Every structure is written in C-alpha cells, then in structure tokens.
Amino acid sequence: MHRILLVASLCFSGLASAVELAPAPFTADQIATATALREQALRGSGAFAIVESLTTEVGQRMAGSEADARAVRWAEEKFKALGFDRVILQPVTFPVWKRGRESARIVAPAPQSLALTALGWSSATPKGGLRAEVVGFANFDALKAADPVTLLGKIAYVSHAMRKRRNGGDYNHAVGVRVEGAAIAAAKGARALLVRSIGTDSQRFPHTGVALSASQTTKDPEAMKRATKLSDGSYIALTAVPAAALSVPDADQVERLLRLGRPVEIELVIEAALAGEYTSHNVIGEIIGRELPQEIVVIGGHLDSWDLGTGAIDDGAGVAITMAAGAIIAKSAQRPRRTLRVVAFANEEQGVFGGRAYAAANTPAQHVAAAESDFGAGRIYRFDSHVAEAQLPAIRQIVGVLDSLGIESGSNDSGGGPDVSPLHALGVPMFELQQDGTDYFDLHHTANDTLDKIDPAALDQNVAAYAVFAWMSADLEQRFTVPAVRP
C-alpha cells in the first residue's frame, strides 16, 4: 500500500510540475498592461459623459426616425473625438413602424383611464377606436388553451407577473405572450390583445417591445396574407389584432375588477402603421491591431432605443461602456496584436437588424471574440465564455485580472448578446460580462429609462472589465476558437 501511495504521489508531483512548467497563455507584461487599463478606467473612464451626451443631444432614438439619423452622426463624431483609428458606416435597411395616438379607458363597471402603450408592430384599431368586453387569462398558456367561443369579439387580457432576478431570468418566461399573443388572440376571434407589462416595477409606466418578428410572419399563413415584401425579399406584417401593454398598477386594477365577476369593458385607441423602409447604419470604430490587423475582436451595444424614454440603460449605457473601453485601449502605450472594433448597432429593438447585417457583411473567420453590453448599467459580477477547452487557462488569467472588480468566473457556454448572436451562429467565440440586472426590468422599454438611473461608478467598473477583456482577447498569442463539435 505504501508503495502504491508513493508511486501515486510521485506521479501527481510530476503532473503538477508539468502543469507548472507549461507556459501561461499571457505573459507578466501582458497582465501588467491589462491591469493598468483596469486601473485607468476605475479612476474615471468618461463613460458617463458619453451616455449623457447621447441621451441629451439625441434623446430617444426610434429606428427609422429623424433621431436615428442624428444618432448615427453623433456616434461617428464621438468615435473620432475619442481617438479611434477609423470609423466605418455600414448600411442597414429595415421596415419602419410608426406609433401614433394611443389611449385606453375602462368604461364599465368603474370608468377610469389606463396607462398603456402599443407594442411594436401593432396594427391600428378602427378609426375612432374599439370598445369591447375584456376576458382575462392568468398566463399565456391559459390564452392558448382558451375556447374561441369565450373570446369572439372581445379583448383578450393576459397577466404574467415578472419576478426580479439578478440575471433577468424571468424575462424569457414572460415575454412569449408579448411576441406571440396577438396571433393567438386573433385566431380565437378576439378584437385586440392587452398584456400586463413585461416588467418588475410598480409604477404607471407601461413597457413597450416588439409584438412579432419577421421570422414569425413567414411562418404564419394568415400573416403572409397581409404582409409587405421588403427590398431584401423578406416580409413583415403588423399584428393580426391591435396589441398593447398596460402599466403594472393598471393591470392590477383590471384584474381586481375582473375578480368582482362583473363585465369589464374597455375602450381602446391605437394609431400605428408601417411607413416603408429606411436605411440607417451600424457605426463602427476601429483600433487597428499592431501585428494581426485582419483578425478582429468585437464589442458594442445598440444605438437605437424605443420612443418612450431616452434609452439611457437600453442601450445608451452599453454604447458608452464599449466606446469608453475602446478609447482607453486606443490611448494605451501598447496596442493589442489584433484589431478591436466597437460597434454601435442599428435597430436591435425591432428585430436585431444591425446585428444580422453586420454578420452578413463580415467574414466570421476573421473574428476571434465578440461580446455585447445590452443589459443596463449595473455592475458586472460574472464572466462567461465559449472557447475550446484548451484555452480555459487564458480565461482563468482574464478572470484573475477581473477579480478585484468583484467579477467571478462563470460558465463556458456563453451565447453572447442579441446583436452578436448572428456571429455566434457562425462559430465566433462568445463572451458575456454579466451585469447585475435586478432592477433592469423596472425601467426596460419605458418612459422611465432616463439618465438619472445610471451610477457613474458602476459604469467605470463596466469599462474596466471590458477594457481588460477586449485588450487581452486581442493580444492573446493563439487566437480563441470555439469548442469542437462532438459527434
């Protein structure tokens, strides 16, 4: 037994020695450079000034609006002022949805006004609005299971109260009714769809968001009958019936009235329409790599916002964080081996148009890493990756530099954010710097998404993390690759 233990001990010692002797992916000098970038950002990254400029000088930036064009000009000028080597404008064409007048009120049994907002791609009510009895459902599954007889000629109302979570995990369970509910309600004979806002607040700020997607349109024969063909050959249609979200307190009020067991009637007015197509731009700032300029690390956020607030957390913060991280790297004494691109993506909100256009216009094989900041302005607490197992030692070294920022190691199954997801599908290594989103869905897609909700120190922590990740990914001697596909 003692001999076996001795042999085992010697073998383990030899293995440990071999591991210790294996060269670390990053050198001490590289770690020192990344650490210096981190500390520079923490001393004051300038990110708050960037998002302040965007939300003040441009404000709300609905895709296809006049403010969309001003936002593109703003981003182009900001990249230049921040010292990026090159600025590229990449055209992105998409259909335009326009919001008009919208209102709702309970007319019986207790008349009162309601705070609501139309969902993106909603169709309009008849001129002068519509009035109908409301049928309530506890969740989307209940709507899907409803007998059409109960909904014929009525307004479907669906509730699903979101729970606060640091990772926003309840959103995926709640958002289905917003995206698909109008088609289900229409198929059962309803005249309109109302939903409880997909949010975690208790304020009278309704939450908007898209009510369908282009991919849904092509899968739905009824939608295709009313669809508009776009210049790229795809199709888009408005919702089969008008669709809107009630603020959380107003949704509670409707539910209390329904529980009384008396008919509840609502008068609804929604003016909305398709308004042709529009060409905006992904705005790309580049820092050219010193040795491998053809290989690219991408970070960014989306430039557009909804039209209710000023898009401070969604996604002015993400644009500011990644711009500021790039600016710090641009001014550093040691440029990374590879090129860093910071992208202000066009029209994410209504269908990830900018992200899909970027993936279509660029060679995936050139991209060695991608990450997106699109979850508000909370502090980053975890770092996720999606790389080959042999490259996990490099990930551990990156996390080592991030550790003092309160950032822990996460999983190796990252899928990236919305705008970089098309690159993920093409095999580009993905990374996620997970932000604390406990309060994110209090503000998401509402008029309350404004600059005062952002903590400048939290932005600096984000910038420090992105500068470390972006520089180290771009300077790694052996590029990141994705895990091998197992048979």
C-alpha positions as CSV (number, residue, x, y, z in Angstrom):
1,M,0.0,0.0,0.0
2,H,2.8,2.4,0.9
3,R,4.5,1.7,-2.4
4,I,1.3,2.4,-4.3
5,L,0.8,5.7,-2.5
6,L,4.4,6.6,-3.1
7,V,4.1,6.0,-6.9
8,A,0.8,7.9,-6.9
9,S,2.4,10.7,-5.1
10,L,5.3,10.8,-7.5
11,C,3.0,10.7,-10.5
12,F,0.9,13.6,-9.1
13,S,4.0,15.6,-8.3
14,G,5.3,15.0,-11.9
15,L,1.9,16.1,-13.3
16,A,1.9,19.2,-11.1
17,S,5.4,20.0,-12.2
18,A,4.4,19.6,-15.8
19,V,1.5,22.0,-15.3
20,E,3.7,24.5,-13.5
21,L,6.3,24.3,-16.3
22,A,3.7,24.8,-19.1
23,P,3.9,28.5,-20.2
24,A,1.0,30.6,-19.2
25,P,-1.1,32.0,-22.2
26,F,-0.4,35.6,-21.1
27,T,2.9,36.9,-20.0
28,A,3.6,39.0,-17.0
29,D,3.9,42.1,-19.2
30,Q,0.5,41.4,-20.8
31,I,-1.0,41.1,-17.3
32,A,0.6,44.3,-16.3
33,T,-0.8,46.1,-19.3
34,A,-4.3,44.8,-18.7
35,T,-4.1,45.7,-15.0
36,A,-3.0,49.3,-15.9
37,L,-6.0,49.6,-18.3
38,R,-8.3,48.4,-15.5
39,E,-7.0,50.9,-13.0
40,Q,-7.1,53.8,-15.5
41,A,-10.8,53.1,-16.1
42,L,-11.6,53.0,-12.4
43,R,-10.0,56.4,-12.0
44,G,-12.6,57.8,-14.4
45,S,-13.5,56.2,-17.7
46,G,-15.5,59.0,-19.3
47,A,-18.4,56.6,-20.0
48,F,-21.0,58.7,-18.1
49,A,-20.1,61.7,-20.1
50,I,-20.7,59.7,-23.3
51,V,-24.1,58.4,-22.3
52,E,-25.0,61.9,-21.0
53,S,-24.1,63.3,-24.4
54,L,-26.2,60.7,-26.3
55,T,-29.3,61.0,-24.2
56,T,-29.2,64.8,-24.1
57,E,-28.1,65.7,-27.6
58,V,-30.0,63.0,-29.4
59,G,-32.5,61.6,-26.8
60,Q,-34.9,58.9,-27.8
61,R,-33.7,57.1,-30.9
62,M,-36.5,55.2,-32.5
63,A,-35.3,53.2,-35.5
64,G,-36.2,54.9,-38.8
65,S,-36.9,58.3,-37.2
66,E,-35.2,61.6,-37.7
67,A,-33.4,61.0,-34.4
68,D,-32.0,57.7,-35.8
69,A,-30.0,59.8,-38.4
70,R,-28.8,62.2,-35.7
71,A,-27.7,59.3,-33.5
72,V,-25.6,57.9,-36.4
73,R,-23.9,61.3,-36.9
74,W,-23.4,61.6,-33.1
75,A,-21.7,58.1,-33.0
76,E,-19.5,58.9,-36.0
77,E,-18.3,62.1,-34.4
78,K,-17.9,60.6,-31.0
79,F,-15.7,57.7,-32.3
80,K,-13.4,60.3,-34.0
81,A,-13.2,62.5,-30.9
82,L,-12.3,59.5,-28.8
83,G,-9.3,58.7,-30.9
84,F,-10.3,55.7,-32.9
85,D,-8.2,55.0,-35.9
86,R,-11.0,54.6,-38.4
87,V,-14.8,55.0,-38.4
88,I,-16.9,52.9,-40.8
89,L,-20.6,53.4,-41.6
90,Q,-22.3,50.1,-42.6
91,P,-25.8,50.5,-44.2
92,V,-28.7,48.6,-42.5
93,T,-32.1,48.6,-44.2
94,F,-35.3,47.8,-42.3
95,P,-39.1,48.4,-42.3
96,V,-40.3,51.4,-40.3
97,W,-43.1,51.1,-37.7
98,K,-44.7,54.4,-36.5
99,R,-46.6,54.9,-33.3
100,G,-49.5,57.4,-33.3
101,R,-52.1,58.4,-30.8
102,E,-52.8,55.7,-28.2
103,S,-55.2,55.6,-25.2
104,A,-57.4,53.3,-23.2
105,R,-60.0,53.6,-20.5
106,I,-62.4,51.4,-18.6
107,V,-65.9,52.4,-19.5
108,A,-67.7,49.8,-17.2
109,P,-68.2,49.0,-14.4
110,A,-66.0,51.7,-13.0
111,P,-64.9,54.3,-15.6
112,Q,-61.3,55.4,-15.4
113,S,-58.3,56.0,-17.7
114,L,-55.5,53.4,-18.1
115,A,-51.8,53.9,-18.8
116,L,-50.8,51.8,-21.8
117,T,-48.6,51.7,-24.8
118,A,-48.8,50.0,-28.1
119,L,-46.4,47.1,-28.7
120,G,-44.0,47.4,-31.7
121,W,-45.5,46.2,-35.0
122,S,-49.0,46.6,-33.5
123,S,-51.8,47.2,-36.0
124,A,-54.2,50.0,-35.5
125,T,-57.7,50.0,-34.1
126,P,-60.6,51.0,-36.4
127,K,-60.9,54.8,-36.7
128,G,-62.3,56.1,-33.5
129,G,-61.1,53.1,-31.6
130,L,-62.9,50.0,-30.4
131,R,-65.0,49.1,-27.3
132,A,-65.3,45.5,-26.1
133,E,-65.6,43.3,-23.0
134,V,-62.4,42.0,-21.6
135,V,-61.7,38.3,-21.0
136,G,-58.8,37.7,-18.5
137,F,-56.2,35.0,-18.6
138,A,-53.7,34.2,-15.8
139,N,-50.9,33.5,-18.3
140,F,-50.1,32.8,-21.9
141,D,-50.8,29.0,-21.6
142,A,-54.3,29.8,-20.5
143,L,-54.8,32.0,-23.5
144,K,-53.5,29.3,-25.8
145,A,-55.9,26.8,-24.2
146,A,-59.0,29.1,-24.3
147,D,-62.2,28.1,-26.1
148,P,-62.6,30.5,-29.0
149,V,-66.3,30.9,-28.1
150,T,-65.2,32.8,-25.0
151,L,-63.1,35.3,-26.9
152,L,-65.2,36.1,-30.0
153,G,-65.5,39.8,-30.4
154,K,-63.8,40.5,-27.1
155,I,-60.5,41.9,-25.8
156,A,-58.0,39.3,-24.5
157,Y,-56.1,40.4,-21.4
158,V,-53.1,38.3,-20.3
159,S,-51.3,38.6,-17.0
160,H,-47.9,37.2,-16.0
161,A,-46.1,39.0,-13.2
162,M,-42.3,39.0,-13.6
163,R,-40.0,38.3,-10.7
164,K,-36.9,40.3,-10.0
165,R,-33.7,38.3,-10.7
166,R,-30.1,39.4,-10.9
167,N,-29.7,37.7,-14.3
168,G,-33.2,38.8,-15.5
169,G,-34.0,35.1,-16.0
170,D,-37.8,35.5,-15.7
171,Y,-37.9,37.6,-18.8
172,N,-37.8,34.6,-21.1
173,H,-40.7,33.1,-19.3
174,A,-42.8,36.2,-19.5
175,V,-42.1,37.7,-23.0
176,G,-43.7,34.9,-25.1
177,V,-47.2,36.5,-24.7
178,R,-45.9,39.8,-25.9
179,V,-44.3,38.4,-29.0
180,E,-46.9,35.7,-30.0
181,G,-50.0,36.7,-28.1
182,A,-51.7,38.8,-30.7
183,A,-51.7,36.0,-33.3
184,I,-53.2,33.5,-30.8
185,A,-55.8,36.0,-29.7
186,A,-56.8,36.8,-33.3
187,A,-57.0,33.1,-34.2
188,K,-59.6,32.7,-31.4
189,G,-61.7,35.7,-32.6
190,A,-60.5,38.4,-30.2
191,R,-60.6,42.0,-31.4
192,A,-57.4,43.1,-29.5
193,L,-54.8,41.9,-27.1
194,L,-53.8,43.6,-23.8
195,V,-50.9,42.3,-21.7
196,R,-49.6,43.1,-18.3
197,S,-46.3,44.9,-19.0
198,I,-43.3,42.7,-19.1
199,G,-41.6,44.5,-16.2
200,T,-40.9,44.3,-12.5
201,D,-41.8,47.8,-11.3
202,S,-44.9,49.1,-9.7
203,Q,-45.0,52.5,-11.5
204,R,-47.5,53.7,-14.0
205,F,-45.0,53.4,-16.8
206,P,-46.1,50.8,-19.5
207,H,-43.4,48.7,-21.1
208,T,-43.3,48.5,-24.9
209,G,-41.4,46.0,-27.1
210,V,-42.0,44.1,-30.3
211,A,-45.2,42.1,-30.7
212,L,-43.9,39.9,-33.6
213,S,-40.9,39.2,-35.7
214,A,-40.1,38.9,-39.4
215,S,-39.5,35.1,-38.9
216,Q,-42.9,34.8,-37.3
217,T,-44.5,36.5,-40.4
218,T,-43.1,33.9,-42.8
219,K,-44.3,31.0,-40.7
220,D,-47.9,32.3,-40.4
221,P,-50.1,31.9,-43.5
222,E,-52.5,34.5,-42.2
223,A,-49.8,37.0,-41.6
224,M,-48.4,36.4,-45.1
225,K,-51.8,37.4,-46.5
226,R,-51.3,40.9,-45.1
227,A,-47.5,41.1,-45.2
228,T,-45.4,43.7,-47.0
229,K,-42.5,42.4,-49.1
230,L,-39.2,44.2,-48.3
231,S,-36.4,45.1,-50.6
232,D,-34.3,42.2,-49.4
233,G,-37.0,39.7,-50.3
234,S,-38.2,39.2,-46.7
235,Y,-41.7,40.0,-45.4
236,I,-43.1,41.9,-42.4
237,A,-46.7,42.3,-41.3
238,L,-48.4,44.2,-38.5
239,T,-50.1,42.2,-35.7
240,A,-53.4,40.4,-36.6
241,V,-55.2,42.5,-34.0
242,P,-54.0,45.6,-32.1
243,A,-51.7,44.8,-29.2
244,A,-50.7,46.9,-26.2
245,A,-49.3,46.7,-22.7
246,L,-50.8,48.1,-19.6
247,S,-48.7,49.5,-16.8
248,V,-48.3,47.2,-13.9
249,P,-50.7,49.1,-11.5
250,D,-53.3,49.4,-14.2
251,A,-53.0,45.7,-15.0
252,D,-53.6,45.1,-11.2
253,Q,-56.7,47.3,-11.4
254,V,-58.2,45.4,-14.4
255,E,-57.5,42.1,-12.6
256,R,-59.3,43.3,-9.5
257,L,-62.3,44.4,-11.5
258,L,-62.4,41.1,-13.3
259,R,-62.4,39.2,-10.0
260,L,-65.6,41.0,-9.0
261,G,-67.3,38.9,-11.6
262,R,-69.0,41.7,-13.5
263,P,-68.4,42.5,-17.2
264,V,-65.4,44.8,-17.7
265,E,-65.5,46.9,-20.9
266,I,-62.5,48.8,-22.2
267,E,-62.3,51.4,-25.0
268,L,-59.1,51.2,-26.9
269,V,-57.5,53.6,-29.4
270,I,-54.2,52.7,-31.2
271,E,-52.9,54.6,-34.2
272,A,-50.0,52.7,-35.8
273,A,-48.7,51.9,-39.3
274,L,-45.9,50.7,-41.4
275,A,-44.1,53.5,-43.2
276,G,-42.0,52.0,-45.9
277,E,-38.3,51.2,-45.4
278,Y,-35.4,53.1,-44.1
279,T,-31.6,52.8,-44.3
280,S,-29.7,53.5,-41.1
281,H,-26.1,52.4,-40.2
282,N,-24.0,50.3,-37.9
283,V,-21.4,52.8,-36.8
284,I,-18.0,51.0,-36.3
285,G,-15.0,52.4,-34.6
286,E,-11.7,50.6,-35.2
287,I,-8.4,50.4,-33.3
288,I,-6.0,48.7,-35.7
289,G,-4.0,45.8,-34.4
290,R,-0.2,46.1,-34.4
291,E,0.5,42.6,-35.8
292,L,-2.7,40.9,-37.0
293,P,-5.0,43.7,-38.1
294,Q,-7.1,41.3,-40.2
295,E,-8.2,39.5,-37.0
296,I,-11.0,41.2,-35.1
297,V,-12.4,41.4,-31.5
298,V,-15.9,42.9,-31.5
299,I,-17.6,44.7,-28.6
300,G,-20.5,47.0,-28.7
301,G,-24.1,47.9,-27.9
302,H,-27.1,49.0,-29.9
303,L,-27.6,52.7,-30.8
304,D,-31.3,52.7,-31.2
305,S,-33.9,52.9,-28.4
306,W,-37.7,52.9,-28.0
307,D,-39.5,56.2,-28.2
308,L,-40.8,56.4,-24.7
309,G,-37.7,57.3,-22.6
310,T,-34.2,58.4,-23.7
311,G,-32.7,54.9,-23.9
312,A,-30.2,55.5,-21.1
313,I,-29.9,52.0,-19.8
314,D,-31.2,50.4,-23.0
315,D,-28.8,50.8,-24.6
316,G,-27.0,54.1,-24.2
317,A,-25.1,52.6,-21.3
318,G,-23.8,49.7,-23.5
319,V,-22.7,52.1,-26.2
320,A,-20.9,54.3,-23.7
321,I,-19.3,51.4,-21.9
322,T,-17.8,49.9,-25.0
323,M,-16.8,53.2,-26.6
324,A,-15.0,54.2,-23.4
325,A,-13.2,50.9,-23.2
326,G,-12.1,51.2,-26.8
327,A,-10.9,54.8,-26.2
328,I,-8.8,53.7,-23.2
329,I,-7.2,51.0,-25.3
330,A,-6.6,53.4,-28.2
331,K,-4.6,55.7,-25.9
332,S,-2.6,52.9,-24.3
333,A,1.1,52.6,-24.8
334,Q,0.8,49.1,-26.2
335,R,-1.8,48.5,-28.9
336,P,-3.1,44.9,-29.0
337,R,-2.0,42.4,-31.7
338,R,-5.4,42.3,-33.3
339,T,-7.9,44.9,-34.3
340,L,-10.6,45.9,-31.9
341,R,-14.0,47.0,-33.2
342,V,-16.6,48.8,-31.2
343,V,-19.9,48.7,-32.9
344,A,-23.0,50.9,-32.3
345,F,-25.5,48.6,-33.8
346,A,-28.6,49.8,-35.7
347,N,-32.2,48.8,-34.9
348,E,-31.8,46.0,-32.4
349,E,-35.1,46.7,-30.7
350,Q,-37.3,45.8,-33.6
351,G,-35.6,42.8,-34.9
352,V,-31.7,42.7,-34.4
353,F,-31.4,44.2,-37.9
354,G,-28.0,45.7,-37.2
355,G,-26.5,42.6,-35.8
356,R,-27.7,40.5,-38.7
357,A,-26.4,43.0,-41.2
358,Y,-23.0,43.0,-39.5
359,A,-22.7,39.2,-39.6
360,A,-23.8,39.1,-43.3
361,A,-21.3,41.8,-44.3
362,N,-18.2,40.4,-42.5
363,T,-16.2,37.3,-42.6
364,P,-16.8,35.2,-39.4
365,A,-13.4,33.6,-39.6
366,Q,-11.8,36.9,-39.1
367,H,-13.5,37.3,-35.7
368,V,-11.7,35.8,-32.7
369,A,-14.1,37.1,-29.9
370,A,-17.3,39.0,-29.5
371,A,-19.2,40.5,-26.6
372,E,-22.1,42.9,-26.2
373,S,-23.2,45.2,-23.4
374,D,-27.0,45.3,-23.5
375,F,-28.4,44.7,-20.0
376,G,-28.3,48.2,-18.5
377,A,-25.8,49.9,-16.3
378,G,-25.4,47.6,-13.3
379,R,-22.1,46.3,-12.1
380,I,-20.6,43.2,-13.8
381,Y,-20.4,40.2,-11.4
382,R,-19.6,37.3,-13.7
383,F,-17.5,36.5,-16.8
384,D,-18.8,33.7,-19.2
385,S,-17.0,32.4,-22.2
386,H,-17.5,29.9,-25.1
387,V,-14.0,28.7,-26.1
388,A,-12.1,25.5,-26.7
389,E,-11.2,23.6,-23.5
390,A,-7.5,24.1,-24.2
391,Q,-8.0,27.8,-23.9
392,L,-9.6,27.8,-20.5
393,P,-6.2,28.7,-18.9
394,A,-6.3,32.0,-20.8
395,I,-9.9,32.6,-19.5
396,R,-8.7,31.9,-15.9
397,Q,-6.0,34.6,-16.4
398,I,-8.5,37.1,-17.7
399,V,-10.7,36.4,-14.6
400,G,-7.7,36.8,-12.5
401,V,-7.3,40.4,-13.7
402,L,-11.1,41.0,-13.3
403,D,-11.2,39.5,-9.8
404,S,-10.5,42.8,-8.0
405,L,-13.6,44.3,-9.7
406,G,-15.8,41.7,-7.9
407,I,-16.2,39.6,-11.0
408,E,-16.2,35.8,-10.7
409,S,-15.7,33.0,-13.2
410,G,-18.8,31.8,-15.0
411,S,-19.7,29.1,-17.4
412,N,-18.2,28.2,-20.8
413,D,-21.4,28.0,-22.7
414,S,-22.0,31.7,-23.5
415,G,-24.3,32.6,-26.4
416,G,-23.5,36.3,-26.5
417,G,-26.0,39.2,-26.6
418,P,-28.7,39.8,-29.2
419,D,-26.5,41.7,-31.8
420,V,-23.6,39.3,-31.6
421,S,-25.8,36.2,-31.7
422,P,-25.7,36.0,-35.5
423,L,-21.9,35.8,-35.1
424,H,-22.3,33.1,-32.5
425,A,-24.4,31.1,-35.0
426,L,-21.4,31.3,-37.4
427,G,-18.9,29.9,-35.0
428,V,-17.3,33.0,-33.4
429,P,-16.2,32.6,-29.8
430,M,-18.6,34.4,-27.5
431,F,-18.2,36.2,-24.2
432,E,-20.7,37.7,-21.7
433,L,-19.8,40.1,-19.0
434,Q,-22.9,39.6,-16.9
435,Q,-24.3,42.7,-15.3
436,D,-26.5,42.9,-12.2
437,G,-29.9,43.3,-13.7
438,T,-32.0,43.2,-10.5
439,D,-33.7,46.5,-11.3
440,Y,-33.3,46.4,-15.1
441,F,-36.8,45.4,-15.8
442,D,-38.2,48.2,-13.7
443,L,-37.1,50.5,-16.5
444,H,-36.8,48.4,-19.6
445,H,-38.7,49.9,-22.6
446,T,-40.4,52.6,-20.5
447,A,-40.6,56.4,-20.3
448,N,-38.6,56.0,-17.1
449,D,-35.5,54.8,-18.9
450,T,-33.5,58.1,-18.3
451,L,-30.0,59.2,-17.4
452,D,-30.7,59.7,-13.7
453,K,-30.9,55.9,-13.2
454,I,-27.2,55.4,-14.0
455,D,-24.4,55.3,-11.4
456,P,-21.2,56.7,-12.9
457,A,-19.0,54.5,-10.7
458,A,-20.8,51.4,-11.9
459,L,-20.2,52.4,-15.5
460,D,-16.4,52.8,-14.7
461,Q,-16.4,49.2,-13.3
462,N,-18.0,48.0,-16.6
463,V,-15.5,49.9,-18.7
464,A,-12.6,48.5,-16.7
465,A,-13.9,44.9,-17.3
466,Y,-14.5,45.5,-21.0
467,A,-11.1,47.1,-21.5
468,V,-9.4,44.1,-19.8
469,F,-11.4,41.5,-21.7
470,A,-11.0,43.3,-25.1
471,W,-7.3,44.0,-24.8
472,M,-6.4,40.5,-23.5
473,S,-8.5,38.8,-26.2
474,A,-7.0,40.9,-28.9
475,D,-3.4,40.4,-27.6
476,L,-3.5,36.6,-26.9
477,E,-0.8,34.9,-29.0
478,Q,-3.0,32.0,-30.0
479,R,-6.5,33.2,-31.0
480,F,-9.6,32.0,-29.3
481,T,-11.6,29.2,-31.1
482,V,-14.9,27.5,-30.2
483,P,-15.2,24.1,-28.6
484,A,-15.0,21.2,-31.1
485,V,-18.4,19.7,-32.0
486,R,-18.7,16.2,-30.6
487,P,-20.2,13.5,-32.8
